[in-house]
Amino acid sequence: MTNPGDERFWRRLLSASAPLFIWAGHFFACYLLVAAQCSPALIDAGMPDRPLLLALSVVALGACLALLWRSRSAPAGLYGWAQRGTALLGTIAVALTSIPVLMVSAC
């Protein structure tokens, strides 16, 4: 039997850590995509595919910014502080991850 408080805890934990999951997924996808496109079997003069990387970064940044905007209404206390902090940290992390990936000129 589950306690209703446990369900609320897990929902709040996921809500507070969602920006960090977005950043981790963005980081993994960007560097995996660049590594795959720059492998010896796929090297091409136009690689890595910048429009795809830019689109991935824009989607991840938009999701983090939406969570940051939503965190403004978080309740006071540790949960609200954690939700605002992780949203800000996730937004900054996605932006900083995007910079070197988008500056790569070729493999």
Long-range contacts (C-beta under 8 A, 24 or more apart in sequence): 12-79, 15-83, 16-79, 16-82, 16-83, 16-86, 17-86, 18-67, 18-86, 18-90, 19-63, 19-64, 19-67, 19-68, 19-86, 19-87, 19-89, 19-90, 19-91, 20-86, 20-89, 20-90, 20-93, 22-60, 22-63, 22-64, 22-67, 22-90, 22-94, 23-60, 23-64, 23-89, 23-90, 23-93, 23-94, 23-97, 25-60, 26-56, 26-57, 26-60, 26-94, 26-97, 26-98, 27-93, 27-97, 29-56, 30-56, 30-57, 30-97, 30-98, 30-101, 31-101, 34-101, 34-104, 37-107, 38-107, 43-107, 45-106, 46-106, 47-106, 47-107, 48-101, 48-104, 48-106, 48-107, 50-102, 53-98, 53-101, 53-102, 54-102, 57-94, 57-97, 57-98, 57-101, 57-102, 60-94, 61-91, 61-94, 61-95, 61-98, 64-90, 64-91, 64-94, 65-91
